[in-house]
Amino acid sequence: MNTILDWTNDFLWSYVLIALLVGLGVLYTFKSRFVQFNQIGEMFRLLKESPSTEEAKKKVSSFGAFCISAATRIGTGNLAGVAIAISLGGPGAVFWMWVVALFGASLSFIESTLAQVYKVKDANGYKGGPAYYMQKALGARWMGVLFAILITFCFGLAFTSVQANTITVAFHEAFGTNRLVLGLVLTAIVAVIIFGGVKRIAKVSQVVVPIMAVSYLLLAGYVIAINISEIPGLIGVIVSSAFGLNEAVAGGIGAAIMNGVKRGLFSNEAGMGSAPVAAATAEVSHPAKQGFIQTLGVFVDTILICSATAFIILLAGIPTGEEMEGIQLTQIALAEHVGPWASIFIAIAILLFCFSSIIGNYYYGESNIEFIKESKTAIFIFRLAVLGMTVFGSVASLSMVWDIADLFMALMAITNLIALFFLGKIAIAVLKDYLKQRKEGKDPVFYASNIEGLKNVECWQDESERDSKVKLRKEA
């Protein structure tokens, strides 16, 4: 099974996904006129925006949707994933993680804006994502169902096992904790949360994500500050290794690119199709607002948190290689800087990072199961499967859980990127509408009629359109 997984992953990542991810990232960076860079100020402004009505306050806020997606972004990929990338691809892998983030951020804007345009109403507010825009905009329900199955297996099951694996390995390294016992305790806590619904997930994420991210960044900032004189040289090593100019410290340019792209995508999820599921839940006046918010999430994840981990590891100067597994490398590296207590700190931090990721991953799966078919039985079975994968991941080998995750991540991202190739022009039109209204001094408000030819949109009709449809239904 490992041989099959390795061959399939090498083929998909080497010949298909890298070309699609980087190619479309560059394409939409230019088509959007570098939206991920020239609208940074707007992204921070929108992050502070509060719901304008009492009804809106009852739904998931823009910041709440940002936290749900951040909960899945910020986790294993930032601590263990970066360590694995450096172990297998050398310092150059960090450079390619940056490239994926900088260009992939444009894809995050496109997919999250589309998710808002084609979102639908449900009992708790809104739901949506790639499966919905594949069906509504492309008229390809089969493609939407395929994506829904892939994201359910990828996030709900495979990624859950990765998060659980990282938690138990980190605690075993720090405290010598029995991995199975800890896995059972973790599973019990996850069970309590996932039976509480999306609002509870948003509330938990809003508290946990900012605390864990800020705490980790403060410690990383301290490590960088005490080693500040070495940073310019370290960046030089990262860049030279990325292009195979420093083979003594890397596995070669191919290994650097593949591992940088793999772990970069795992961490920031730009173009993968996961963050749009969270983006669709937000109550906003214009779809582009969530596009901006989710784009900011890519930078926070990779440029800040992943870079912090990379600097901690590379500044420690300890030998890296395949024998050093994931989170253990980060723990040992941080201990070199601040002392043995760092191993305990990382274990606690990874618990918070990964736990929030598990509950966010669960929501992605549940939302997409509902797209295929509204079934309480299916949701109940899925919840049991999530709990089962939490136990499995707690005791499985690192290579097994990561290889399974890489396979489903590649298949899911390829499916979504194909859809974005055909639908990106809609998101670009929505962006132009937003910027036009901002230039006129307005707080942008979107209606489907703003974009000529926009069809199959449920939540963005103006009052005259709604009244007309109600009248037609009554006459029928």
C-alpha positions, 0 to 999 in steps of 0.5 A: 500500500505504501508503494502504491501511495508513493507512486501515485503521489509522486505522479500527481504532485510532480506532473499535475498539481504543481503545474495547475497550482502555480500556473493558475496562481500566476494567471489570476494574480495578473487577471485580478491585478495583484489583488493579494498585494494591493488590497492588503489594507482592505483585508485588515479593514474588513477583518474588524467589520461587525454585523450591521443588523440584529439578524446578521449578528445571529449568523456566522460573522466574517471574522467567525468564518475566517476563524473556522478556516484558520482553525483548519489552516493553522495546525499540523502543517505549520509545525510538523509539515514545515519540519517534514518539508525541510527534512526531505527537501532542505532549506529550499523547500521553505522558498517554494512554500512562500511561492505557493502562498504568494501566488496561491493567495489569488486562488484563495480570493477567487474560490472564496468569492465564488463560494459566497456568490453561490452559497445557499440558505440552511437552518443555521444560516448559509452553506456552500463551497466548491461543490455548490459552484460546480453544480450551479455555475458549471451545471456539473452536479457530478463534479460537485458530488465528486468534490464533496466525496473527496473533501469529506475523505480528505479533511473529515478523515485523512487530515483528522488522522494527521492531526491526531497523529501529531498530537500524540507524537508530540505528547509522547516526545514531551511527557512519554504519554501512551499514544493510545490512551491520549488518542482515546481522551482526544476522541472523547473531547472531539465527540462532544464538540462535533455534536454541537454544530457549526455555531459551537465550532465558530465560537471555539475557533474564535477563542482558540485560534488567536490565542495559540497563533499569537503565543507561538509567534511571540516565542518565534519572535524571541528566537528570531530576535536573539539570532537576528544577525544570522537571518540575512545569511539564512534567507540567502541559504533558503533562496540558493537551496531552492534553485539547487545552488547549495546542494550540500544542504538540500536534497536537490531542486526537485525535492525542494520544490515538491516538498515545499509545494506539498507542505505549503498547500497542506498548510495554507490550503490556497486553491484546494477548495476547503476554505471556501466551505467556511467562507460561504457561511459568513453573513456579508454584504458583498461576496468579495469581502470574504474573498479578501478575508480568506486571502489574508488567512493565507498570508497569516498561515504561511508567511508568518507562522510557517516562516516562524517554524522554518527559522526556528528549525534552521537557526538551531543548526541541528542535522535534518533528515528522513530519520527525524520525524515531523513535530519532533524536529520542531520540538528539538529545534526549539529546545536548542534555543530556549531550553528543554521546556520548549518540548512541553510548550510545543506539545501544548501548542500543537494540541491547541493547533490540531484540536481546532483543525480537527473540529474545523475539518469535521465541519467541511465534511459535514457540509459536503455530505449534506450537499450530496444528500440530506441524511441524518443517518449519513451524518451520524455515520460520518461522525463515528468515522471521524472518531474512528480516524482520530483513534487510528491516527493517534497510533498509526505511523507518520508516513502512512497518515501523511501519504494518505492525506497527500493523495486525497489532497491532490485529488481534491485540489485538482478537481477544484482547480479545474473548476476555477479555470472555468469560473475565475472570470465570475470572481474577477467581475465581482471584484471589479464591482466591489472596487467600483463601489468602494471608489464611489465611497460606498460600503459595497452591496452586491446583487446578482443583477450587478453581473450581467448573465449571472445565473443560479444565484440564491442569496443575492437577489434585490427586492424587485427580483424576490417579489417577482419570483414570489408572485410567479410561484403564487400564480403557478 
